[in-house]
């Protein structure tokens, strides 16, 4: 049964996405995973269905989810429906939506006039790229990071980013880069004011991709490649918002729950697979299976309750509570989804982890994707919030003075 948002229009929209995901995306998921290529056909389907601009305001040609009652919860549940079909596609979708949200909140009217027609009329896909971790994987010799130089009329960017989801499928990307050197948003070592959001046209010939870096256990269709920038020029008019806005206003806390929706969707698919397994095996009367299935169902229903609670806080303008609830939601959905996955494996057995079982792919995708944030550090940041200790609510690593937890409350939330 599909949870209702309270808005029939949003429920119909979610049903439309769910049908598309079930009938088109899910059958392609194994092939995208095997070949580790961008899910281009899925995004073409989204474009043809008029779904590529869900967060853009109606007066500019979008669906208005970022502005209307019930839209926050509907947005997250739509992402969850895509994750249920294919987590790799959902990851690229997340980035595309995160960009729309940031453009709606931070871009100038002139920038919206320039970029929105590309999304709405041409089906252009956007990414949101920050990754410049300074810790290297085993056997890796090169350091990652970008260097930005201000020049007449704009900026020159050189260096590398990794975990650039949707790399070869995106037409544009918001690049999070620091004026003070490598690190970007997540690994920034200087003050938040050094962080810029720059819109970059990815058709620039000075940009190249290295797919050899991307050979993960899961989330392969997210094509989160290494990207090289060779003195790439970005016009000054492509600077979004003011320097440091993303961190100073804690906008990541608004994006975090959607990230968790992807692996909640994967866990939903694990639950569906398990129910079908039980039906085919005629095992419904096994009390141990009943116990585990009950836990799985309650886990996934709890995921929905956390998302609904956080969405309501945002829409009611309770910003501080919404930010804390969003981080709690991220932590809860990871653990609930992983618990659901483990119960599925116990019920379905080792054969379910052998290809072409969809549970095998779901297992790899969820196991890999939940590592994107350190859950221990995230949980510590939640504890700091409860204790009133100043900290970074976006990426959980930088220390901030008490009372310096900025809020976008003075802006439209």
N, C-alpha and C positions, 0 to 999 in steps of 0.2 A: 504494500500500500504506500502510495506516495504522500509524504507530508505536505499539507497545504500551507501556503504563505499568508493566507487571508486575503489575497488579491487574485481574483480569477484570471486576470490577464497574465500575471506572473506564473500562475500554475499552468496555464496553457502553454506559455513559453517554455517552461521546464519540461513539460510533456513532449513538446516538439523536439527539444534537444535530446531527451531520453530516447525517443524513438529513433532519431538519427544515429545516436551512439550505439544503440542496441543492434540496429539493422545494417549499418554501414561501417562504423568504426570497429566494433568488436570482431567481425570476421576478418578484418585486415591486420589486427594487432599482432598476430604471430609472425606475419611476413615482415612487418616493420621492425619487429624485435630482431628477427633473424638477420636481416640485411642492415640494420642500424642506419636507416635513412629517415629523413624528415617526412612526416605523415602528410604529404602535400594533398592527396586526394581528400583527406578529412577536412582540411581547411578550405578546399574548394567547395565541398559540400556545405560547410558553414556559410561561406560567402553566398552561394546560390540560394540558401535558405534565409538570407537576410539577417544573419546572426553575428556578423563580424564586429559590430559596433554596439555592444549591449550597454556600455557605461556612458557613452556619449549622450549629451542632452538631446531631447526630442527636437528642440528648435534648430539643432544643427544636423539633424538627420539620423540620430541614434535611437536607441530604445529607452534610454533614460534611467537605467537601473541604479545609477549612482546618485540619483536625485529624488526618487519618489518612494513613498512608504512601502515597506516590504521588499524593496529592491536589493538591499544588502544581503538578506537571507536568501533571496532568489538567486542572486549572483553566485553565492557560495554553493548552493545546492546544484546549480547548473554545472559548475566545475566538478562537483562530486559525481554527477551523472557521466561526464566525459571520462573521469578517472575510473569509473566502474567498467568502462569499455576498454580503455587503453591509457595507462598512466603516462606513457611517453607523450601522447598527444595532449593530455591534460597539463603536463609541465609546460609545453610550448604555449598552450592556451592561457595559462596563468600569467606568463610574461606579457602576452598580448593585452590581457585585461589590466595588468598592473600599470602598463604604459598609459592606457586610456584613463585610468583613475588619476594618475599623476598629471596628465595633461589637463584633465578637467579641473583639478584643484590648483595647479601651479602655472600652467601655460598662459600666455597672453592671448587676447582675442585674435590678434593677427596671426599668431602661431597656429591656433586652432583653424583659422581660415585656410592656412597653407597645407596643413597635414590631414585634416579630417576627410576631405574629398578623396584622398588616396585610399583611406581605409574603407570608406562607405561605397565609393563608386568603382574603384579599381581592385579592391580586395587586398590591399597591401597589409602585410603582417609585420608587426613590431616585436622586438625583443627588449629585454631589460637586463643589462649586463653590468655586473660589478666585479665578479671574481678575480681577485689578485692575491690569493693566499701565499704567504711567505714560507709555509712548510711544504716541503717537496715530497712526492711519493717515492718509494724505494727505487733506486737506480736513476733518479732524475738529477741532472746536473745543472740545468738552467734555472734561473730565478724568474718569477713572473711579476709583471707589474708594468704600469704605464708612466710615462713622463710627459707632462703637458707644458707647452711654452706659449705664452701669450704673444701674438704677433699682430701687426696692423690688420684690422678687419676680422680678427678671430683668434683661433688657436691652432697649434700644431701638436699632434699626438703621435707618440712613438712607443712601442713596447708590445706587451702581450696581455691578454686576458684569457682565463680558462673558465670552464663551466658556462660557456656562452650558449645557453639553451636555444634551440631553433636555428643555429648558426647559418646553415646553408639555405634555410627556408624563409628567413626574414628579409624584408626590404629595408627596414629602418630599425634602429635600436636607440634607446636611451642609454648612454654610457655614463656610469658613475666614475668620475676620475678626480683625483686630488691634485691641486696646484703644487703640493709639497712633495710629490713623489709617489712611489708604489703603495698599494694598500686598498684604495678605493673605499667603498662604504663599510664593508664588513671588517676589513683589516686596517682601517685608517689609524695612523699613529699620531697624527697632528690634530689640531682643533677642528671641530665640525665645520667651521666657516670655510675651510679649504676645499670642501667637497662640492663639485659642480655636477649638474645634470645636463649633459649635452646630447642633443638629437643628432644622430649620424646617419647619413645616407650610405647604406651598405653596398651600393653599386660602385663606390669609389674604387678605382683600380689599385690604390695603395693598401687596400685591405685584403688579407688572404687568410685561409683557414687550414688547419692541420688536423685531419681526422685521425691520424695515427695515435694521437694522444688519448683519444676517446675509445677505450675498449673495456667498459665496465661490466660487472656481473648483471646489472639490471638498468632499467630506464634508458635502454639503448636508442630508442626512437626519439628521444629528446635531443639527439645530436648536439650534445653540449661540448662542442669542440674548443680547441685552442684557436684564438684569433690574433693575428699580427697586424699592427698598425705601423706603417712605414712612412713617417712624416705626413700623416693624414691631416688635411686642413678641414677644420670645422668652423663655419662662419659664426661670428659673434651673435647673430640673430637666432642661432640655434641653442643658446643658453636658456634653459628652462628655470623659471623662478629666480630667487636670489641665492647667492653662494651660501651653502650650508642648510638650505631650507629643508631638505629631506630629513636630515638628522635633527635639526633644531625643533622641528615640529613633530618629530616622531611618527612620520607617515608609514614607516615600516610596520608599526603596530596595527595599522589598518589592513595591511597586506598579508600579515602572518596567518590569520585563520584560513584564508583561501588556499595557501600552500598546504595546510593540513587536510583540506578537502580532497586532495588528490589521493593521498594514501587511505583516507576513509572510504573513498570510492573503490579503491582496490580491495579493501576489506569487505565492502558490500558484495563485490563480485565473488570473493572467496565464500561468503555465506550462501550466495545463490548456487555456486558449484556444489557446495556441501549438501544443500537441500536436494539437489538433483541426484547426487550420489546415494543419499539415503533412500530416495524413492526407488531408484533402480535396483538397489541391493535389498529392498524390502526390510530395512533395518530400523524402522520407526519405533519398534517396541523395545529396543535395547535401552535400558535405563541410563547407561553411561553415555550413550549417544544423545539421549534426551537432555542430560545434564549439560553436556558441552554445547549443544545447539541452543539451549536456553541462554547460556552465557554469551554466545555469539550474537544472538538477537538483541539481548540487553545492551551489549557493548555498542552495537550500531545505533540503537535508539538513543543511547546516551550521547553519542557523537552528535546526533541531530539536536538534542536539547542544549548542548554547549554552544553549538553554532547559533541556534535561535536566540539564546540568552545574550550572546555577545552582539549579534546583529541588532537586537532591540536596544541595547545600551547605546550603540552608535547612533541609531535613529532618534533616540530620545535626547541626544546631546550630552549624555553623561560620559564625557570624554575620558576622564581619569579611570573610571570604572571599566570603560570599554577597552582601554589599552591593557589593563591588568587582566581582564577577562579573556582578551585575545591571546595573550601569552599562556594563560591557563588552558585555553582551548587547544592551542598548539601542542602542549605537553600531554593533555588528556587524550587527544585523538591519536597521537603516536602510540601511546600505551594500549589504548582500547583496540586500535587496528592490529597491532602486533599480537595481542591476546587472541583476537578473533582468528587471525592467521594460524596461530599455534593450535587452536582447537580444530580448525579445518584439517590441518595435517594429521592430527591424532585420529580424527574420524575417518578420513579418506585413505590414510596410510601412505607408504612409500611410493606406491604406484602412481599416486597423484603428483609426485614430484619428477615424473619422467615425461619428457615431451612425447606427444603433443598436448598433454594436459594443460589447460589454461592456468591451473593452480601453480604449476611449476614457474611460469612467467610471473604471476602475481607475487609469488614468494620472493623471487629475485628482485622485482621492482620495489616492493615495499621495504625489503631489508636494506636495499641500497639508498632509497630516497629518504628514509627517516634519519639517516646519518648526516643530512645536510646541516643540521644544527646539533650541537652537543646538548642532549637532554639534561645532563647533570648541571651544566652551566645555566641553562634555561630555568631549571627548577630553583637554583640558587637566586636567580634574578627575581623570581616570583616571591621568594622568601624576603628579599630585600624590600620589595614593594610593600609587603605586609608589615615589615618592621619600620618603614619610613626611611630607609637608607638610600641615599642618592645613587643612581646607577643608570647605565645605558639600557633603555627598555627595548631598543631595536635589535641589537646584535649581542647583548649580554656580556660583553668583554670589557669595554672601556669604563673607567670609573668616572662618576660625575658627582659634584658636590651636592650635599643634601639641599633639597628645595630647588634644584636646577633640572627638574624633570619637566621639560617644556610640553605644552599641550597645544594642539591645533584648535582649541576651543574658540579662539577669536576668529577662526575661519569657518567656512561651511564644512561640516563634518559629514 
